[in-house]
Structure formats: C-alpha cells, structure tokens
C-alpha cells in the first residue's frame, strides 16, 4: 500500500469518527430536550439532580461520559501531534 493511500484511509477514518461523534452529541442533545419539555419547578432547581427523572439522569451521565471520552481523545491526539513534530525536527538517524 502506498503512503498516499494510507493517508487517504486515515483521513476517511478520521472524518467518519468526527461524524459519529457529532451524531452522538446530537442524539444526546435531543434526548436532553425531554428534560426541558417536562421540567417541573416543584421538584427542584433547573439542572439539579433532584429535578431529573431516571431517563434524564442516564442521558446527563451519558453526556458527561461522552465529554470525558472526547477530552481523552483530544489529549491523545495532541500527544501524537507533539511526538510527530518532535521527531520531525530531530529525526532518528540509523547507523549500521
């Protein structure tokens, strides 16, 4: 496989991951709209854990987990980019 084909494959995979990520954020956002529609002020302050029912708590926890996973992914990509730039400026010389 040529280097250019490998780059194209990774580019397509990256775009697919971004679209899946956006789709999950959209789905969780739509699910959180149910909380906005059925919010009852007598249950507690808006956004508090007490004012949410079981479904809203699961969606909120899923959203926080997805945010955490995205943060881990961003840190990983920054690490890989840093290593790439570091090795690009100081290439390893093979002798032998």
Residue pairs with C-beta under 8 A, 6 or more apart in sequence:
21 70
24 66
25 66
28 59
28 62
28 63
28 66
31 55
31 59
32 56
32 59
32 60
32 63
34 55
34 56
34 59
35 52
35 56
35 59
35 60
38 53
39 46
39 51
40 51
41 51
43 50
43 51
44 50
44 51
45 51
49 57
52 60
